[in-house]
Amino acid sequence: MAGRIPEKFIDDLLARVDIVEVIEQRVPLKKAGRDWTARCPFHDERSPSFTVSPNKQFYHCFGCGAHGSAIKFLMEYDRMEFPDAVEELASRVGLKVPYEGGGKRAPVEDSADLYTVLDACAKFYQQELRKNDKARAYFDARGLDASIIERFGLGYAPDSWDAIKNTLGTSAPRIALLEKGGMLTRGERGTPYDRFRDRVMFPIQDRRGRVIAFGGRILEKTEDSGAKYLNSPETPLFHKGQQLFALWQVRQAHSKIPRLIVVEGYMDVIALFQHGVTQAVATLGTATTRDHAELLFRNCADVYFCFDGDRAGRGAAWKAVESVLPRMRDGRQAFFLFLPDGEDPDSLIRREGQAGFEQRLKDAMPLSEFFFAHLGADVNLSSLDGKARLAEHARPLLTQIPDGAFRDLMLGELDRITNVKLRVDAPAATPRKSARPQERTLVRSAVALLVQHPAFAESLQPPWLFATLRQPGIGLLAELIALCRERPTMSTAILLEHFEGREEARALHKLAILDFPGDNDALRAEFVDAIRQLDRQTHQQRLDDLLKKQEDTALGADEKDELRRLLAGKNAPHPPASPD
């Protein structure tokens, strides 16, 4: 895939970066034996439960479960996207990030030029605002002072069909860039002209503060003015379902964001900032998407959705519920604030002030309360049919909630309301005990030792006799051995990064923090012995299979020879070869 960062480069990068140095620049660490500890930066705690391992090159919090490599830490703490975190770490060690296909980051080959031309557009609109009395009067009437106007980079698009085109479209390539960035559009005759005309302009910035798009609002409604708000179209830089207006400003205002308030309009956000509520963001003319939900929770654990109290507002709130439920891991909270008729956050905070708005936030409805109130609104809960209908409507939604206390409590509340015991995701319930627990423990120990010490794989030589053993985890163990032998510089962090997004990732993270007493040589011997025992079990499994087949049907000549060798013990596995 063009623009993808090669996995080999990620491995090399993580092998060169010291995770202790990366984290220590942001979180004060204290030495504790071989590791470093701190109070977790991802949840509030009094005593340190956050550990950074220089040997494993990964971090783990025993309180909230946060864990990962240096890349994951930058994504969670600095709220970076994956490519930005890789770029940041690469710059530390003097590496240039390669992208498959030889280009820059996908999907934008000329992204640097696009950022430059959009920044120039923003500066042009800001200059035009200073020259236009009508536009300045609009912001004055909304109560915005000069510092807020500057903070958000507000501007004005002249009432002209070619102001941007004539000012910045100085060549055919520049005009092409303006079109690609959504600043120019074409009419029936194919002639490019300015998309935004006679509108106050709101720059939309990405996570690094770069202008990627614009929103424009008409100053007065006329027959020719078009929609009240006009956003940039989808471009290589701008995807409205993945962006939040003013998230950059919120990040600048808070080193650790205490909460996020999702509102519907640009002016709602700006008015809240003007009155001291500096945690507001807005979706960009679209309902809350799952990408929005992930972005919100990546930045903050507490999210407040602020909507009109009418039918449309509650419908928008329900779409937000559907988007956030799959992201509601333990520790995250969502609340819903419904405004009085005829009010929006802009008008409300100007009328009630910061204190009044803060009180409304305190009284906001928790997601759980809104969930059951919405689903039960048109259901007669005094009847069995109504209770069954509520349970049936809730089923597909509750199955999306990640395992944890919130999911259990939501299921318990549904049970209380309906007296219907809802069974969801039976495999996720308490697993049945293995019929052969010692064998499962043996595989688990081997996997855990290898996750913590990938170099132990060098002590083995293929083929792996145990690979045909019919036990849970054998396939994973064989895959891990092959992976670790293929990449000699593999660390625990690199290994876990390799499995990120796979269903095995969660179990591997748990195994990575198991405590194994003993020095490196003793642990290596324990690992080799575990493999030896698995090979012996494989030998016995094959013997049992042939004996059973002999009882049921005749064996072939080759099988008879193999059975004789197995019975004589001539094919018993030898100890795995050691590089020493």
N, C-alpha and C positions, 0 to 999 in steps of 0.2 A: 504493500500500500504506500503510494507516494506520500512523503511528508512524515512518515512514521519514524520514531527514533529506534534504531536497532537495539535489540535486547543485549547484544554483546557490549555495546557502549554503556548501557545502564550498569552492567556487571562491572566493567572497568571503572566507571565513575564511583560506584559505591565502594570499590576496593581501595580507591585513593583518598576518599573523603573520610575525615575523622568525625564521627557523629558527636563525640564529646565536645569538640570545638564548636560545631554548628549549634548545638543546644545551649552550651555555656554562654554564648553571646546573647542569648535571649532569656535564659532561666538560670539563676544562681545554683550551681551544683556543689555538693560536698562529697569528698571521697569516703567510700564505705567498703573497705576490703578491695576486691578486684573491680568493683563497680562504683558508680556515682549515683547519688540520690538527690531528690529535691521534692518540694511540695508540688503536686501535679498542676501544670498550667492549664489543664483542660477541665478541672472541676475544683470546687472549693473543698479544702481539707486542712486540718490543723497539724497533723503529723505527716511526714514524708512517706509516700507510697509509690513515688515515681522513680524508676530505676533506669539508668543508662549503662549499657554494657559495652565497653570498648572492644572486648574479645568477639562478641557476637555482632557488634555494630548495629544494635537496635535498642529501642527503648520500650518500656512496658510500665503501665500503671496498674498496681494491684487493687486500686480502689475503683476506678471507672472502666478499666480494661483497655484504655488507649494504648496503641502499640504500633510499631513499624520501623522503617528505615529512616535515614536522613531525609530522603525525598518525602516520605509520608509526614514527617514532622513539619517540614516547611509548608506542605499543603494544609495541614491542620492548624498550625500556629500562626503562620503568616498569611494563611488563607489564599494560597497560590493554587493555580491549576497545575496539573502534572508537568506539561512542557515548561512552564515558567520555573518550577522547582528544579527541574533538571538543568535549565539554563543557569540558574543561580548557583547551583553547586559546581557546575562545569567551570564557571568563571573563577571560582575560588581556587581551583587546581590547574588553571591555565589550559583547559580543554575547550575545543570548539565542538558544539553539538552537531553531529551529522544527521541529515534527514534522508531517508530512503528515496531514491529517485534523483538525488543530487540537488534538490531544491531546498527552499526554506521550509518553515513549518507549514504543514498542510492546514487549510486548503489554499493558502494565499502565497503566490509566488512573488508578488510585488507588494507585500504587506507594508514594508517600510515606506514606500512611496504613497500608499493609501493613507497611512497614519499622518504623513506629512501634509498631504493635501487637505485632509479633514481638519487638521489643526489650523491650517491657514484659513479655512472657511470659518472656523470658530472665531478667530481673531478678526476677520473681516466683519462678521456680524456684531461683535463687540464694539468695533469702531463705528459702525452704522448706528448702533443704539445711542452712542454719545451725541450723534448729530440729529437724531429724530425726536422732536418734542412729544409727538403723539405716543410713541412707544415708551418714552421715559415716564410720561404721565400715567400710562397704564400701570406700570410697576409702582409708581408712587401711590396710586389709588389702592393698590393691594397691600400697602404698608411695608414695602421692602426697602431696606436701607442700602447704602452703597456697598457695605461690606458683604451683605448677602448676595447682591447682584454679582459682585466680583467672585465670591466663593463658588457660585454655580456657573460662572462664565456666561451669564445671560446676554442675549444680543437681539438684533433686529434684522430681518431680511427685507431689503427695500422693495417698494412696490414697482418692480421692474421685471421684465421677462429675461433679462440677460446680465444682471448685475454681477453674479458670481461667474458666469461664463466669460464676460469681458475682463473681469479683474484677475481671475486665476486661470482661465483656460487659454493660456498664452501660446499653446502649440497643440497639434493633434494628439500627441501622447497625454498631455495634461487634460484635455477634454475627455479623452477616453478614461482617465483615472477619475475625473469628476463624475462621469456616468457610472463607473463601477462602484464608486462610493455612495451612489444614490443622490447626488446633489444636482444632477441634470437628468432630464427625461426628454423623450422625443414625441413630437406630435405626429399627425397623420402624414405630413409632408417629409418626415424624417429629420427635421431640423432640431438639434438639441436646444433646450431652454431651461431656465432655473425651475427646480421643483418647488422651492419655498419662496413665496412672494407676499409682502406686506403682512408678515407675521412676527410676533416676538418668538425668539428662538431659545431652546433649551438643549444644550449639548449633552449627549449621552456618553458616559465614559466607561471604559472597561476596568478590570480589577487593578490595573496599573496606572489609572488616571489618564489614559490616552483616549482622545475623542474617536468614537467609532460610528456615531450616527447623531441624528438630531430629531427633536420634536418641535413642531411649530404650532402656535395658537393664533387664530385670527384676532384682530383688534376690535372689529365691529362686523356684525353679520350683514352681508349684502347678497344679492342674487348670484354674484360671481365668486363669492368668497370660498365656497366649498365647505368641507367638513370643519368643525370647530377646531379639532386637533388633527394634525397631519404628522405622521412619523416617517422616517426614512424607510425605504423598502428593505427587504432582506438582501444582504450583501455578503461578500466573503468575510467581512469583519463583524457584521451585525446579524444576530438571530434573536428576535424579540422574545421568543420563548425561553431563552437562556440568559437574559440580561435583566438587571434591576436598576432602575434609575436612582442615582444618589448613593449607591453602595460605596462608591469611592469616597464621597464626602463623609459618610458615617465612619469609615475606616480611619480617615484622617482625624476625626474628632475623638476617637476612642482607641487606646492601645488594646483594651479588651472590651468588646462590645457587650454591654449588659443585657440588651434585648434588641429585637428588631420589630418595627411597626410597619406593616404592609398596608399602604393606602392606594387609591386608584389614580390620582392625578399628580402631575408635576407641581402645580401650585399648592396642593395639599402638603406635599413633602417640604417645599420651600417655606411655607407659612409656619409649619411646625418647627423648622430650624430657626426661623426668625424669632420665635417665642420660646426658645430654649429646649425644645424636644428634638434632640439631635440623633435620633436612631431610626428615622423614617426612610423608607424606600418605596418605590412604586413599580408595579408591573407596567409593561409598555403596550397598553391597548389590547391586552390579551388576558384571559383567565389565568389563574395560578397553575403552572405546569409542574410536573415532577422534577424537571430540571430546576425550576425556581425553588421548589421545596428543598432540594439537596443543597443549593447555593445558600439558602437562608440558614439552614441548620449547620452548614459547614462554618458559618461565621458566628453563630450564636445558638445557645440551647433553648432560649425562650423567644417565641415568635407570636406577635399579636396581629391578627387580621382585622382591619377596620373597614366596615362596609356600611352602606345605607341600610336602614331598617326595613325597607320595602321588599316586595317579592323578588325583584331583580337582585337586590343586595344579598338576600338570603340564598338565592340561587348561586351567586358568585361565591358566597361563603362555603356552600356545600361542595362546589368544585374544588375549592381549596382543601377541604377535608379529604376528598378522594385523592388528592395529590400528596398530602403530607402523611397519610396513614402508613404507607410503606416505608416512610423515613422515621417513624416514631420509635426509635430505639430508646431504651431506658435512659432517663436523665434529660430527655427533650420534652418540652411543653409547648402546646399551642393554645391560644386564647382567641376569642371572637368578641369584638366590640361592635355593636350595632348602634348607629347614630339616630337621633330623633329625625322625624320627617322634615324635609327641607334643609337639613344641615349637612355639611361636609366638614372634614377636619379643618380646612381653611377658615370657614365661617365660625366654626365652633371654638377654635382656640383664640380667635380674635375677640369673641364674645365672652368666653369664660376664663381665658388666660391659661397659663401653664398649669397652675394648681388644679383648675377645674378639669382639664384634660387628663392630668395624672390620676385624678380620682376616678374618672371613667375607666381608665386602664385597670385600676385596682379592682373595679367591679366587673371586669370583662368575664365572659362565660368560658369556662374551660372546654376544650375540645370534646371531652367525654360527655359533658352535659348537652352540648349542642348536637352531638351525634345522635343521642337517644331522643332528644326533643324533636329533631328533624324527621327521623325515621318513624317516630310514633305519632306525628302530627295528624295523619289521616288513618290511624289504626285504632280500632276499639279494643283497648287492652283489658276491658272487662269480659271479653269473650275469648274462648279458646282459639277460635279461628284468627282473631286479631293478634293474639300472642304468637301463634304459629307463623303468621305473616311477618311480624316484626323479626322473629328469629331467622326466617328465611331471607329477608332483605339484608339482615346484618351479616349473614354467613360469609358471602364472598368478600366483604370488606374487612371483617375481623381476621380472615386468613392472611391478609396482606401485612398485618402488623408483625414486626420482627419478634422472635421469641424474647420473653422477658417479663418483668413485673407488670408493665403497662398492658400488655396483651392479656395476661392472666386476670388482671383487675377488670378489664373490659368484658371478658368472657363471664367473669363472676357477676358483674352488674347486669348483663343480659339474662343470666340465669335467675337473678333475683327478680327482675321485672317480669319475665315470662314463665318462670318455673319450667323452662325447657333447657335441659342439659345439652349444650351445643358442643358437638365433637368436631374439632378441626385439626387437620394435619396430624393424624394419628402417629406417623413416623417421628414427629418432633416431640412426642411425649416421652416419658422416661423409658429408655431403651430396655428391652428384655435382656436378662443376663445371658451371656454366652454359655452354650453347653460345654465349651472347652475354655474356661477362663484363663488357664495357665498359658495356653498357646496364644491367646489374644494379648495377654500381658507381655509375653516375650516379643511379639511383633511390635507392640507399642513401645517397649523399651528400646528396641533396635532403632526404630524410627526417631524416637526422641534423642538418642545419643547422636545419631547422624545429623539431625537438624542442628543440634548444638555444636557438633564437631564435624563439619562436612569433609575434612581431610581424612577422617577415618575410612572413607571409601577407598583410599589408596591401598588399604590393607587387604583388599579383596581382588580376586582375579576372576573374570568371566570364564565359562558360563555360570550363572547362579543356579545351583541345584534347587534351591528353595522356591524358585519362581513358579513352579507348578503346584506348590502346596495350596490346598483349598482352605484358606483361612482369610478372614477379613484383614485388609491392610497389606497383604503380600504384594499386590500390584503397585501400591504406592511406594513400598520399600524398594522394590526393584527399580522403579522410576527414579527415586531419590539417589540410589547408588550410581546409576548411569549418569544422572545429571551432575553429581558431584565429581565423578571421575572425568567427565567431559570438560569441566571448568575447574581447574586446580586452584584458582584464587577465590573460590566460592566461600562466602561467609554466611553466617546465619541470616543476616539482613538481606543479602542477595538471594538466598534460597527462598525466604519468605516473599520477597518482591516477585519472584518468578511465579509463585502460586497465587498472587493477589487476584481476586475476582473468581477463583475456583472454589468449589464447595469444600475442598480439603483445607483451605486457608485457615479457617477458624480453629480447627483441631491442631494444625501445625503450630499456630501461635501459642496454644496452651502447652504443647510439648516443649516449645522453646524455652519455657520458664520453669520446667521441672527441675528440682534440685537433686543432682547426682553427687554423692560424696566421693572423694578420691581425686588423685592427681590425673594428669592427662594420660599417662601410661596405663594406669589402672582402668580408666574408663575405656581406652582403646581395647584392652584385653577383654573387658566386659562385652563390648560390641562384637568383637570377633567370636567370642564364645556364644553369643546369642545367635549369630549366623550359623555357627557350627551345629547348634542344637536344632535350628530350623532345617538344616540340611539332613540331619538324622531323622527328623519327623517326615521329611519328604521321602527318604529311603523307606521308612516304615509304611507310609501311605501307598507307595507303589507296590510294596510287598503285599499289603492287604488287598489292593485292587486285583492283583494277579491270582491270589488265593481264592478270592470270591468268584472271579471269572472261571477258575478251574472247577469250582463247585457247580456253577450254572451251565457251563458249556466247555467244549474242548479248547485247549490252548494251541496256538500255532507253534511251529518248531522254534522260531526266534523267541517267543514268549516263554517257552519251556526252559530255554537256555538262560534267559534273563532271570527266571524264577529260581533256578538252581544257584546262580551266582548270588542272588539276593539272600537266599537261605544260608548260603555258605559265608555270607558277610563279605564277599570279595568286592562288592560294589559300594561298600559303605563310604561315605564322603570323608575326605581328608580335611585337616584344618585349612582354612583359607590361607592362601599365600600372603606373606608379609613382605613389604619392601625392604625390611631389615634382614 
